[in-house]
């Protein structure tokens, strides 16, 4: 086990900094971008050699998304940082650690702030938090990245709503409709539209979604997936959609 290092006032030991490397890839990313673990490791080793960082080890998370910090490889790196066994961590890109601004806020507060004293090095992003400017750039990049993700999500939702308004298929075929011969446009399904009319009538009468589910079952009205049972949540989603 690496020795516990002496930490100075600013959180660094004398001599070259000792760092962990961290690599992560999900199956989807590996297929799309070719960000293989070996490629990331090679870049990290080259970076450490160039900037006089002593690489203690490289932790891996293979086939794991960045939606949570609960990852075995990352947990080992964070434990090394907490225990003072290393001075920092080197990654290829910021999104190898996380894509969520809230997680970044926690990581920066606990590890990479000036007070916390640990250092983050991101090869592709040219980030070195040993300097105040490096920490400022890290915060700015993560804020912009979060804004971009929210903007993309907004534009996607707007585009999908536009397709729905035009009566075009958008993902799974919604209850109440069937696919037209052109394979793109949705047209009303009379049987399912009648079922929706029943639901709206019952809703006006104050029936609960659970009561409606039982009534639909009693009437023998099938769900979109024949053989499955009606659930209150499904009825809520159907009735929450705009009336065409």
N, C-alpha and C positions, 0 to 999 in steps of 0.2 A: 504494500500500500504506500502511495506517495507520502512523504513526510509532511506534517502540518507546517506551513510556512510562517515565518515571522512577518507580521503585517505592520507597515509603517503608518504614519499619520494619514497619508493619503490613500492607504489601502494597498500599497505595492511593496514588494520585497526588494532588497538590493539585488543588482545584477539583472540579467535578462528575465523578462516576464515568463512565467510558466502558464500555459494555457491548455484548455481542452479544445478539441475540435468537435463540431457537431454537424452531422449530415442527416438529412431526412428526404424521403421521396415517397410519394403515393403511387399506386399502380397507374392511375390516370395520368399523372404528371410525367411519369417515366415514359409512357407511350407517346405522349404529346410533345414533350420538350427534350427528351433524352437526358434529363438531369439525373444520371445514374449516380449511385453512391460512390463508385470508384472515381468517377470524374470529379465529384465534389471533394473527395479526400485528396486527390492529386493537387487540386487548386489550393486547398488549405495548407498542405505541406509546402508547396512552393511559396505561398504567402509568408508562412512562418520563417522559412529560410531567408527570404528577402528582407524581412523586418526584424530579424533577430529575436524571434519568439521561440521559446522552448516548448515544443508540443509534447505534452505528457501522454495524451491518448486521444483517440477519436471515438466518440459515442455515436451509435447508429439507431435510427428508427426507420425501418423499411415497411413500406405499404401502410403508412399512418398519415392521416390528414392533420392539418394545422388547426382544426376547429377546437381543439382542447389542448391544454398543457399537460394532461395526464398521459404521458408517454414514458416508457421505461428509459430510453436513451437520454431524453431531456432531463428526466428526474435525476439521473446519475450526475449529469453536468451541473445542475442547479445545486445538488448536494455538495459537490466539490467546491463550488463557489461559496456556499454558506459556511463550510467548514474551513475555508482558507487554504485548501489544498492546491488551488490554482488561483492565478490573478485575473483570469478572464477567459473568454470563449471566442473562438474564430468560426465563422459560418460563411458559406458562399453567398447567400442572399438573406435579406431580413426575413422573408417569408418562410425560410427554413425553420425559424423559431415559432412564429405565429403570424397569422394574418389579421388578428383582432386587436383594435386599438386599445380596448380595455385590458387585454393581457399585456400589451406592451407597456401600458402605464404601470402595471404592477411590477413587471420585470425591471423597468427603469428605476422605480422607487426603491426596490429591494436590492438591486445589484449594480446598476449602471449609472446611477446618479453620482455626482461628485462626493456626496456624503457617504454613499455606500462603498465606493472605492474600487469596485470591480470594473473590468474593461471589456468592451465589446468591439470586435473587429469583423466587418462585413466586406468580403473581398470585392464582389461586384458593385456594391454601393459605395465603395471607397470611404467607409466609415471607420474611424478610430476614436473611441471615446476617451482617450487619454487627455484630450484637450477640451476646453469648454465649447469651442466651435464644433468639434465632433459631436458632442452631446446635443448641441442645438440643432445640427443637421439631422440627427437621428429623430428628434421630436418632430421636426418639420416634415420629414419624409413620411413618417407614420401618419401624421395628420392628413397630409395630402392623399396618401394611399387609401385611408378610410373614406375620405370625401369621394374619391374616384369610384370606390366600390358602391357607395350609396347612390351616386349619380347613375352608374350602370344599372343598378337594380331598379331605380326609378324609371329610366328610359325603357327597360325591358318590360316592366309592368304596364307602362303607357302603351307600348306597342301591342302587348297581348290584349289589353282592353279594346284597342282599335280593331284587332282581328275579330274579337268576340262581337263587337258592335256591328261589324260587317257580315256577321253570320258565318265566318270562316272557322274551320277546325283549329283548335288550339290545345294540343296535348290530347288527353283522353276525351272521348265524345261525352258531352254532358247529358245528364238525365233529362229527357224531354225532347231530345233531338236524335236524328240519325244522319248518316253520311249520304250526301247526294251522289248520283252516278259520276260526277266529275272528280270524286275522291277528295274534294277540298271543302266544299260548302256544306254547311249544316242545314237541314230542313226539319221542321217539326215532326215528331213522332206522335201521332194522334193518341195512342194508348197512354203514353207517358205524360203527354200534356194534360190528359183527363185526370191522371193521378195527381199532377201538380195542382190542378184546379181544386181537387178534393182537399189537398193539404192547405191551400190558402183559405178555403172555406172553414176548415177546422181551426186554423190559426185565428181567424176572425171571431170564432166562437170561444176562444180562450183555451183550446186544447193544448196540452203540453206535447213536446216532441216525443216523449215516451209513449203517451197515449196514441199519438198519430202512428207511431211505428206499429203498435199492436193492431190498430184499425186497418192499416195497409196489409198486414199479414192476414188478418181475418178476411179481407176482401180478395185475397189471393193475388194481389198486385206484386209483380216481381221487381226486384232491383235491377239496375243496369247489368250486374253480373248475376245471371240467372242461378238460383240455388242458394245465394247468400241471403241473410236476414236483414231486415230494416233496422238501422240504428239511429238513435236520436240525433247524433252528430251529422249524419248524412242528410237528414231532413232539414236540419238547421242550415247547412250549406246550400241546399237547393232553394230554400225560401229566402236566403240572403242575397241571391243573385237578382240583378235588375230584371224587371218584367220586360220581355222583348216586345 
